[in-house]
Amino acid sequence: METTSPKVRALAGILIYTPWTIYTLVFSGLAYFVREWRWLMLGISLPNLLVLPALWYIDESVHWLVVRGEYGHALRILKKAAKWNKAELPPDEDIIYQFKEHNAEVQKTQKAEAKQTWKEYGMNIFILFRTPKLRTISLVMHLNFFVYGMVFYGLAFSGGSFNMDLFSYIALMGALELPGQILIPPTVSRIGRKKVYVVSFLLAGIMLLSTAVIPK
């Protein structure tokens, strides 16, 4: 996310969940043929070993490198990101100077936080509710996270309420997410995230409420 262009950052944040959707489909099919849960867990865990070589190719966080004082490494990553995004960077000396300024500010903040009492830590929470706009954003984000989590939790454990076997139900859950994963990125690019999220949540709410009146 740190090395993506602001134009595609929202899309990257959405597409990062696509592997989970694909995994849900694969898992349901694998579970259908491998009924012993121990072998099933082994089968879905071992492929993760194939990801380990990626540790030598995935770049570190630029912010983390700057805080550690590894300015040269951080600069190389920024240059790579600039090349991908076809962007121009300031001179190396200016970037290194900004790194040092940022690092000094971080160190100053960390020292100030180390001296804070538990009471001061608690008071910092109320910063999220200091202004009407911050209160609205904080409450909406917390409510959104709660509703999103509970809906997925409820759907995952309500397979017995439908007239289908559990494997088909899990596969259906994954398949229903695919259209959203495919259609939402270009839609977000054209009309923005807010409208897409509002309409998506409204449609999802209507569909879920309709299950209460639809006969089995």
C-alpha positions as CSV (number, residue, x, y, z in Angstrom):
1,M,0.0,0.0,0.0
2,E,2.9,2.4,0.7
3,T,4.3,2.1,-2.8
4,T,1.0,2.3,-4.7
5,S,-0.1,5.5,-6.4
6,P,-3.0,7.4,-4.7
7,K,-5.1,6.8,-7.8
8,V,-5.0,3.0,-7.4
9,R,-4.6,2.8,-3.6
10,A,-8.4,2.4,-3.0
11,L,-8.5,-0.4,-5.6
12,A,-5.4,-2.1,-4.1
13,G,-7.2,-2.0,-0.7
14,I,-10.2,-3.8,-2.2
15,L,-8.3,-6.3,-4.4
16,I,-6.2,-7.5,-1.5
17,Y,-9.2,-9.5,-0.4
18,T,-9.6,-11.4,-3.7
19,P,-7.3,-14.3,-2.7
20,W,-9.5,-14.9,0.3
21,T,-12.5,-15.3,-2.0
22,I,-10.6,-17.7,-4.2
23,Y,-9.4,-19.6,-1.2
24,T,-13.0,-20.1,0.0
25,L,-13.9,-21.8,-3.2
26,V,-10.8,-24.0,-3.2
27,F,-11.3,-24.9,0.5
28,S,-14.9,-26.0,0.0
29,G,-13.8,-28.3,-2.9
30,L,-10.9,-29.7,-1.0
31,A,-13.0,-30.3,2.1
32,Y,-15.5,-32.3,0.0
33,F,-12.9,-34.8,-1.0
34,V,-10.8,-34.8,2.2
35,R,-13.1,-35.4,5.1
36,E,-10.5,-36.1,7.7
37,W,-10.0,-32.7,9.3
38,R,-6.3,-33.3,10.2
39,W,-5.4,-34.1,6.6
40,L,-7.5,-31.2,5.5
41,M,-5.6,-28.7,7.8
42,L,-2.3,-30.2,6.6
43,G,-3.4,-29.8,3.0
44,I,-4.3,-26.1,3.3
45,S,-1.3,-25.3,5.4
46,L,1.6,-26.8,3.5
47,P,1.1,-24.7,0.4
48,N,1.9,-21.6,2.5
49,L,5.5,-22.8,2.6
50,L,5.6,-21.8,-1.1
51,V,5.2,-18.2,0.0
52,L,8.4,-18.2,2.1
53,P,10.7,-17.4,-0.8
54,A,8.7,-14.2,-1.3
55,L,10.4,-12.8,1.8
56,W,13.5,-12.2,-0.2
57,Y,11.6,-10.2,-2.9
58,I,8.9,-8.2,-1.0
59,D,10.2,-4.8,0.0
60,E,10.2,-3.7,3.6
61,S,8.0,-0.8,4.8
62,V,9.6,2.5,3.9
63,H,8.4,4.1,7.2
64,W,10.0,1.2,9.2
65,L,13.3,1.5,7.4
66,V,13.4,5.3,8.0
67,V,12.7,4.8,11.7
68,R,15.6,2.3,11.8
69,G,17.9,4.8,10.0
70,E,18.3,2.7,6.9
71,Y,17.8,5.7,4.6
72,G,19.7,4.2,1.6
73,H,17.4,1.1,1.6
74,A,14.3,3.2,1.9
75,L,15.5,5.4,-1.0
76,R,16.0,2.4,-3.2
77,I,12.4,1.2,-2.6
78,L,11.0,4.7,-3.3
79,K,12.9,4.8,-6.6
80,K,11.5,1.4,-7.5
81,A,7.9,2.6,-6.6
82,A,8.4,5.8,-8.6
83,K,9.5,3.7,-11.6
84,W,6.4,1.6,-11.4
85,N,4.1,4.6,-11.0
86,K,6.0,6.7,-13.6
87,A,6.6,9.4,-11.1
88,E,9.5,11.7,-10.5
89,L,11.3,12.0,-7.2
90,P,13.2,15.0,-5.7
91,P,17.0,14.8,-5.6
92,D,18.4,12.1,-3.3
93,E,19.8,14.7,-0.9
94,D,16.3,16.2,-0.4
95,I,14.7,12.8,0.2
96,I,17.4,11.8,2.7
97,Y,16.9,15.2,4.5
98,Q,13.2,14.5,4.7
99,F,13.9,11.0,6.1
100,K,16.0,12.5,8.8
101,E,13.4,15.1,9.7
102,H,10.7,12.5,9.8
103,N,12.9,10.2,11.9
104,A,13.6,13.0,14.4
105,E,9.9,13.8,14.7
106,V,9.1,10.1,15.3
107,Q,11.8,9.8,18.0
108,K,10.5,13.0,19.6
109,T,7.0,11.6,19.6
110,Q,8.1,8.2,21.1
111,K,9.9,9.9,23.9
112,A,6.9,12.0,24.7
113,E,4.6,9.0,24.6
114,A,7.0,7.1,27.0
115,K,6.4,9.8,29.6
116,Q,2.7,9.7,29.3
117,T,0.6,8.3,32.2
118,W,-2.2,5.9,31.9
119,K,-4.6,8.8,32.4
120,E,-3.1,10.6,29.5
121,Y,-3.3,7.5,27.3
122,G,-7.0,7.3,28.1
123,M,-7.6,10.9,27.3
124,N,-6.0,10.4,23.9
125,I,-8.9,8.1,23.0
126,F,-11.3,11.1,23.3
127,I,-9.4,12.8,20.5
128,L,-11.5,10.6,18.1
129,F,-14.6,12.4,19.4
130,R,-13.3,15.9,19.8
131,T,-15.1,17.5,16.8
132,P,-18.5,16.7,15.2
133,K,-16.8,15.5,12.1
134,L,-14.4,13.2,14.0
135,R,-17.3,11.9,16.1
136,T,-19.3,11.0,13.0
137,I,-16.3,9.3,11.3
138,S,-15.3,7.4,14.4
139,L,-18.9,6.1,15.2
140,V,-19.6,5.2,11.5
141,M,-16.3,3.3,11.2
142,H,-16.8,1.4,14.4
143,L,-20.4,0.6,13.5
144,N,-19.4,-0.4,10.0
145,F,-16.8,-2.8,11.3
146,F,-19.2,-4.3,13.8
147,V,-22.0,-4.9,11.3
148,Y,-19.6,-6.2,8.6
149,G,-18.1,-8.7,11.1
150,M,-21.4,-9.9,12.5
151,V,-23.0,-10.4,9.1
152,F,-20.1,-12.5,7.9
153,Y,-20.0,-14.4,11.2
154,G,-23.8,-15.0,11.0
155,L,-23.6,-16.2,7.4
156,A,-20.7,-18.5,8.0
157,F,-22.6,-20.3,10.8
158,S,-26.1,-20.3,9.3
159,G,-25.4,-23.0,6.7
160,G,-27.8,-25.4,8.5
161,S,-30.7,-23.0,7.8
162,F,-30.5,-23.6,4.1
163,N,-31.6,-26.6,2.2
164,M,-28.1,-27.5,0.9
165,D,-25.1,-29.3,2.1
166,L,-22.4,-27.5,3.9
167,F,-19.8,-27.8,1.1
168,S,-22.1,-26.2,-1.4
169,Y,-23.0,-23.5,1.0
170,I,-19.4,-22.5,1.6
171,A,-18.7,-22.6,-2.2
172,L,-21.7,-20.5,-2.8
173,M,-20.5,-17.9,-0.3
174,G,-17.2,-17.6,-2.1
175,A,-18.8,-17.5,-5.5
176,L,-21.2,-14.7,-4.5
177,E,-18.2,-12.6,-3.5
178,L,-16.5,-12.9,-6.9
179,P,-18.8,-10.5,-8.8
180,G,-18.2,-7.9,-6.1
181,Q,-14.5,-8.4,-6.3
182,I,-14.6,-8.0,-10.0
183,L,-17.1,-5.1,-10.4
184,I,-16.4,-3.0,-7.4
185,P,-12.8,-1.8,-8.4
186,P,-13.8,-0.2,-11.7
187,T,-17.0,1.1,-10.1
188,V,-15.0,2.7,-7.3
189,S,-12.7,4.3,-9.8
190,R,-15.6,6.0,-11.6
191,I,-18.0,7.1,-8.8
192,G,-16.0,6.9,-5.6
193,R,-16.0,4.7,-2.5
194,K,-18.8,6.3,-0.5
195,K,-21.6,5.8,-3.0
196,V,-20.5,2.3,-3.7
197,Y,-20.3,1.3,-0.1
198,V,-23.7,2.9,0.8
199,V,-25.5,1.2,-2.1
200,S,-23.7,-2.1,-1.4
201,F,-24.6,-2.1,2.3
202,L,-28.2,-1.1,1.5
203,L,-28.6,-4.0,-1.1
204,A,-27.0,-6.5,1.3
205,G,-29.3,-5.4,4.1
206,I,-32.4,-5.7,2.0
207,M,-31.3,-9.1,0.8
208,L,-30.6,-10.4,4.3
209,L,-33.9,-9.0,5.6
210,S,-35.8,-10.6,2.8
211,T,-34.7,-14.1,3.9
212,A,-37.0,-13.7,6.9
213,V,-40.1,-13.6,4.7
214,I,-39.0,-16.0,2.0
215,P,-40.4,-19.5,2.7
216,K,-38.0,-22.4,2.9
